[in-house]
Amino acid sequence: MLHRIWLAFIVAAFLATLWQVIFSAELNAFANTMDAITAMAKLSVEIAIGLIGLLAFWLGIFQVAENSGLIAKVSKVLEPLLCRLMPDIPRGHPAIGSITMNMSANVLGLDNAATPFGIKAMQDMQSLAHDKETLTNSQILFLVLNTSSVTLFPIAVFLYRAEQGAAQPTDVFIPILLATSASTLVGLFVTCAVQRVNLFNRVVMLYLLAIFSLLTAIILYFSTLASEQLAQQSSLVANFALLSFVVIVLIAGWRKGQNTYELFVEGAKKGFDVAIMIIPYLLAMLFAIGMLRASGLLTYVGEAIAGGVALLGFDTRFVDAIPTALMKPLSGSGARALMIETMQYHGADSFVGRLASVMQGSTETTFYVLAVYLGAVGVKHSRYAVGCCLAADFAGIFTAIMVSYWFFG
């Protein structure tokens, strides 16, 4: 399915560029699109090079944690749940530990750690695959949970809102949590329905109840804090957890009598190989996305949606934030730029400015995540992964619109 969507992006972008030349007399349209392709080719290499250090560091730490037995202990927390959601992963398999670490990093908003842990999880699950070129059920569910993962502390969104002069930069905190939670739940239910996984058994329901209770408690606590306090405390909790994990891992390895230095170096060596491996996959996806942006197709789609909404007689204020929603699954930096542009034009505290912020925090960059994770394991056939991921994205964006009307009218 992914290869069809990829080709559709390219053909649609070409036709949109041709439209600009013929009907809008934009004679530089083809040059702009080719410039975008060249820029994306350079960017794919820059991203991979930028990942080398992070991958090397976290894979080194993970190697020590795995050898010390610490990951196996941590994985016990989610093992009963994961073994029911992903029945093709046997109990005690290393994949459970790496999935747990990835999900924990995502929840805390620690993208720098989440990506290496996610790549490790995909590689661990790949060892169970019979067909090495096709995603397994567990890998698909993992990808869906990654592209829709609940992020407790969307600190970057708060910072950008503060830069744009928002009176209360964190007033989008609860709407973002509600939107990203809806995205994750819909992604989970849709994928499990396709895979015929029973979500309504006692263990799964108990875990979901516990997670819901914890989220509610966190929302109630942080909603009482002032803007500056919320940003400070969320940053403190996230970074304390991350640094503590590093120190605990190294101490655990030392107590086991292991040479933690050599283990770290051994794991870090894998970072370079993985970063180089993902370049072709990043290049393929990014140049198609670059063509879409340069062709103006997303603008045309936004205008069509605005016309349809107005024709039906519904409130059209949310339409000005649609470009951010359309860009989010394709490019994180592009969506961020559109969010900032929306706040600059309409105001950070306007309905549209707040909605764009909620949209930015509600979902992940689906096609970037797919390119990186599929590239890390060399998978060619994504099966129905894209459809499930986009269903979660749609749920997140739709909920973002609904809760923004609820909170900000």
C-alpha positions in Angstrom: 0.0 0.0 0.0 2.8 2.4 0.8 4.3 2.2 -2.7 0.9 3.2 -4.2 0.5 6.2 -1.9 4.1 7.2 -2.7 3.4 7.1 -6.4 0.1 8.9 -5.9 2.0 11.7 -4.1 4.4 12.1 -7.0 1.8 12.1 -9.8 -0.5 14.4 -7.9 2.3 16.9 -7.2 3.3 16.8 -10.9 -0.2 17.5 -12.0 -0.6 20.3 -9.5 2.7 21.8 -10.7 1.4 21.5 -14.3 -1.8 23.3 -13.3 0.3 26.2 -11.8 2.1 26.6 -15.1 -0.9 26.4 -17.4 -3.7 28.1 -15.5 -1.8 30.3 -13.0 1.1 31.3 -15.3 3.6 30.3 -12.7 6.5 29.6 -15.1 8.9 28.9 -12.2 6.7 26.1 -10.8 8.7 23.2 -12.3 12.0 24.8 -11.1 10.5 25.3 -7.6 9.5 21.6 -7.5 12.9 20.4 -8.7 14.5 22.7 -6.1 12.3 21.0 -3.5 13.5 17.6 -4.6 17.1 18.6 -4.4 16.6 20.1 -0.9 14.9 16.9 0.3 17.7 14.8 -1.1 20.2 16.8 1.0 17.8 16.8 4.0 17.6 13.0 4.0 21.3 12.7 4.4 21.4 15.4 7.0 18.8 13.7 9.0 20.6 10.4 8.9 23.9 11.9 9.8 22.2 13.8 12.7 20.8 10.5 13.9 24.2 8.7 14.0 25.2 10.2 17.4 21.8 9.7 19.0 21.5 6.2 17.7 25.0 5.3 18.7 24.5 6.7 22.2 21.1 5.1 23.0 21.9 1.7 21.3 25.0 1.7 23.5 23.0 2.3 26.6 20.5 -0.2 25.5 23.2 -2.9 25.0 24.3 -2.4 28.7 20.7 -2.4 29.9 19.9 -5.6 28.0 23.0 -7.5 29.2 22.5 -6.4 32.8 19.0 -7.8 32.8 17.5 -4.4 33.6 15.4 -4.3 30.4 13.9 -7.8 31.2 12.8 -6.5 34.6 11.3 -3.3 33.1 9.5 -5.3 30.5 7.6 -7.2 33.1 5.4 -4.2 33.7 3.8 -4.3 30.3 4.4 -7.9 29.3 0.9 -9.2 30.2 -0.6 -6.4 28.1 1.8 -6.6 25.1 1.5 -10.4 24.9 -2.2 -10.1 24.5 -2.1 -7.2 22.0 0.8 -8.8 20.1 0.3 -12.6 20.5 3.1 -13.4 17.9 5.7 -12.1 20.4 6.5 -14.8 23.0 6.8 -14.0 26.7 10.3 -13.0 27.7 11.4 -11.9 24.2 13.7 -8.9 24.0 11.2 -7.1 21.8 8.9 -6.6 24.8 11.6 -4.7 26.6 12.5 -2.4 23.7 8.8 -1.7 23.0 8.3 -0.7 26.7 11.3 1.6 26.6 10.1 3.2 23.3 6.6 3.8 24.6 7.9 5.2 27.9 10.1 7.7 26.0 7.2 8.7 23.7 4.9 9.3 26.7 7.5 11.6 28.2 8.0 13.5 24.9 11.7 12.3 24.7 12.0 12.0 20.9 15.7 11.7 21.0 15.5 8.5 23.0 12.2 7.2 21.5 13.6 6.8 17.9 16.6 4.6 18.8 14.4 2.5 21.1 11.8 2.2 18.4 14.4 1.1 15.8 15.6 -1.5 18.3 12.0 -2.7 18.9 11.5 -3.1 15.1 14.7 -5.0 14.8 13.8 -7.3 17.7 10.4 -8.0 16.2 12.0 -8.6 12.8 13.9 -11.5 14.3 10.5 -13.2 14.7 9.3 -12.5 11.1 9.0 -15.4 8.7 8.9 -13.1 5.7 11.7 -10.5 6.2 10.3 -8.2 3.6 6.8 -7.9 5.0 5.6 -6.2 8.3 4.3 -8.6 11.0 1.1 -7.9 12.9 3.1 -6.9 16.0 5.2 -4.4 13.9 2.1 -2.9 12.4 0.5 -2.3 15.8 3.7 -0.9 17.1 3.9 1.5 14.2 0.3 2.7 14.8 1.0 3.2 18.5 4.1 5.2 17.6 2.5 7.5 15.1 -0.4 8.2 17.5 1.4 7.9 20.8 0.2 9.9 23.8 2.7 12.6 24.7 2.2 13.9 28.2 4.5 16.9 27.8 4.4 18.6 24.4 6.9 21.1 25.6 7.9 22.3 22.0 4.3 23.5 21.4 4.3 25.5 24.6 7.6 27.1 23.7 6.4 28.2 20.2 3.2 29.6 21.7 5.2 31.6 24.2 7.4 32.9 21.4 4.3 34.1 19.6 3.0 36.0 22.6 0.3 33.7 24.0 -1.0 34.9 27.3 -1.2 31.3 28.6 1.1 29.2 26.3 0.0 26.0 28.1 -3.8 26.5 27.8 -3.7 23.9 25.0 -2.3 21.2 27.4 -5.5 19.3 28.2 -7.0 19.6 24.6 -3.7 18.1 23.3 -3.9 15.3 25.8 -7.5 14.6 24.8 -6.7 14.7 21.1 -3.6 12.5 21.2 -5.4 10.0 23.5 -8.3 9.7 21.0 -5.7 9.1 18.2 -4.1 6.3 20.2 -7.4 4.7 21.2 -8.8 4.7 17.6 -5.5 3.4 16.2 -5.5 0.6 18.8 -9.1 -0.4 18.2 -8.9 -0.2 14.4 -5.6 -2.2 14.2 -6.8 -4.8 16.7 -10.1 -5.1 14.8 -8.2 -5.8 11.5 -5.9 -8.3 13.3 -8.9 -9.9 15.2 -7.3 -9.3 18.6 -9.7 -9.3 21.5 -9.5 -6.1 23.5 -12.3 -7.0 25.8 -10.5 -9.5 28.0 -9.9 -8.8 31.7 -6.2 -8.1 31.5 -6.4 -5.6 28.6 -9.4 -3.8 30.2 -7.6 -3.5 33.6 -4.5 -2.0 31.9 -6.6 0.4 29.9 -8.4 1.4 33.1 -5.1 1.9 34.9 -3.7 4.0 32.1 -6.9 6.1 31.9 -6.8 6.7 35.7 -3.2 7.7 35.6 -3.8 10.1 32.7 -6.8 11.7 34.5 -4.7 12.2 37.6 -1.9 13.8 35.6 -4.3 16.1 33.8 -6.0 17.2 37.1 -2.6 17.9 38.6 -0.9 19.8 35.8 -4.1 21.7 34.9 -3.8 23.5 38.3 -0.3 24.8 37.5 0.5 28.2 36.0 2.0 28.3 32.6 5.6 28.7 33.7 5.3 26.1 36.4 3.8 23.5 34.0 6.7 24.0 31.5 9.3 23.8 34.2 7.9 20.8 36.0 7.2 18.8 32.8 10.7 19.4 31.6 12.1 18.5 35.0 10.2 15.2 35.2 11.1 14.1 31.6 14.8 14.9 31.8 15.2 13.6 35.3 13.7 10.3 34.2 16.0 10.1 31.2 19.2 10.9 33.0 18.3 8.6 35.9 17.7 5.8 33.4 21.2 6.3 32.0 22.9 6.3 35.4 20.8 3.3 36.7 21.7 1.3 33.6 25.4 1.8 34.0 25.4 1.1 37.7 23.3 -2.1 37.1 25.8 -3.3 34.5 28.7 -2.6 36.9 27.0 -4.5 39.7 26.7 -7.5 37.4 30.4 -7.4 37.0 30.2 -6.4 33.3 32.6 -4.2 31.4 30.0 -1.5 30.8 32.5 0.6 28.6 33.0 -2.2 26.1 29.3 -3.1 26.1 28.4 0.5 25.4 30.9 0.7 22.5 29.7 -2.5 21.1 26.1 -1.3 21.0 27.1 2.2 19.8 28.8 0.7 16.7 25.3 -0.4 15.5 24.1 3.2 15.4 26.2 4.1 12.3 25.0 1.1 10.3 21.4 1.8 11.1 21.6 5.5 10.2 23.2 4.7 6.8 20.6 2.0 6.1 17.6 4.3 6.4 18.9 7.0 4.0 17.3 5.5 0.8 14.0 5.1 2.6 14.1 8.7 3.9 15.1 10.0 0.5 12.2 8.2 -1.2 9.6 9.6 1.2 11.0 13.1 1.7 11.4 13.9 -2.0 7.7 12.9 -2.6 6.7 15.1 0.4 8.9 18.0 -1.0 7.1 17.8 -4.3 3.7 18.0 -2.6 4.7 21.1 -0.7 6.2 22.9 -3.6 3.4 22.0 -6.0 0.8 23.9 -3.9 -1.4 20.8 -3.8 -2.0 21.1 -0.1 -3.3 24.7 -0.6 -5.7 23.5 -3.2 -7.0 20.7 -0.9 -7.5 23.2 1.9 -9.4 25.6 -0.3 -11.6 22.7 -1.5 -12.4 21.7 2.1 -13.2 25.3 2.9 -15.6 25.6 0.0 -17.3 22.3 1.0 -17.7 23.3 4.6 -19.1 26.7 3.7 -21.5 25.1 1.2 -22.9 22.8 3.9 -23.4 25.8 6.2 -21.0 24.8 9.0 -18.7 27.0 10.9 -15.6 27.6 8.8 -13.2 29.0 11.4 -11.3 25.7 11.7 -10.5 25.6 8.0 -7.6 28.0 8.5 -5.8 25.4 10.6 -6.4 22.6 8.0 -3.0 23.1 6.3 -1.3 22.2 9.6 -3.4 19.0 9.8 -2.7 18.0 6.2 1.1 18.6 6.7 1.4 16.9 10.0 1.5 13.2 8.8 4.0 14.3 6.1 6.5 16.6 7.7 7.0 17.6 11.3 9.0 20.7 10.4 6.5 21.7 7.7 3.6 21.4 10.2 5.5 23.3 12.8 6.2 26.1 10.3 2.5 26.2 9.3 1.5 26.3 13.0 3.8 29.3 13.7 2.6 31.0 10.5 -1.0 30.5 11.6 -0.3 32.0 15.0 1.6 35.0 13.5 -1.3 35.8 11.1 -4.3 35.1 13.4 -2.7 35.5 16.8 -1.5 32.9 19.2 -4.6 33.3 21.4 -7.1 33.2 18.5 -9.3 30.1 18.0 -7.3 29.1 14.9 -3.9 29.7 16.6 -4.9 27.5 19.5 -6.4 24.8 17.1 -3.2 24.7 15.1 -1.3 24.1 18.3 -3.6 21.3 19.4 -3.3 19.7 15.9 0.5 19.9 16.1 0.5 18.0 19.4 -2.2 15.5 18.6 -0.4 13.1 16.2 3.1 12.2 14.9 4.6 12.5 11.4 3.3 9.2 10.1 5.2 8.9 6.8 8.5 10.0 8.4 8.1 7.4 11.1 7.2 4.7 8.5 10.2 5.6 6.4 12.7 5.5 9.3 11.3 2.3 11.0 10.8 0.3 7.8 14.2 1.4 6.5 15.8 0.2 9.7 14.7 -3.3 9.1 14.6 -3.3 5.3 10.9 -4.1 5.0 9.3 -3.5 1.6 5.7 -4.5 2.1 3.8 -2.5 4.7 0.4 -4.3 4.3 -2.4 -2.3 5.9 -0.1 -0.3 8.3 -0.6 3.0 6.4 -4.4 2.8 6.6 -4.4 2.1 10.3 -1.9 4.9 11.0 -4.0 7.4 8.9 -7.2 6.3 10.7 -5.5 7.2 14.0 -4.3 10.6 12.5 -7.8 11.4 11.3 -9.2 10.6 14.8 -6.6 12.9 16.4 -7.2 15.8 14.0 -11.0 15.4 14.3 -10.9 15.3 18.1 -8.5 18.3 18.0 -11.2 20.3 16.2 -14.0 19.2 18.5 -12.1 19.9 21.8 -10.9 23.2 20.5 -14.5 24.3 19.9 -15.3 22.9 23.3 -12.5 24.7 25.2 -12.0 27.9 23.1 -15.4 28.3 21.3 
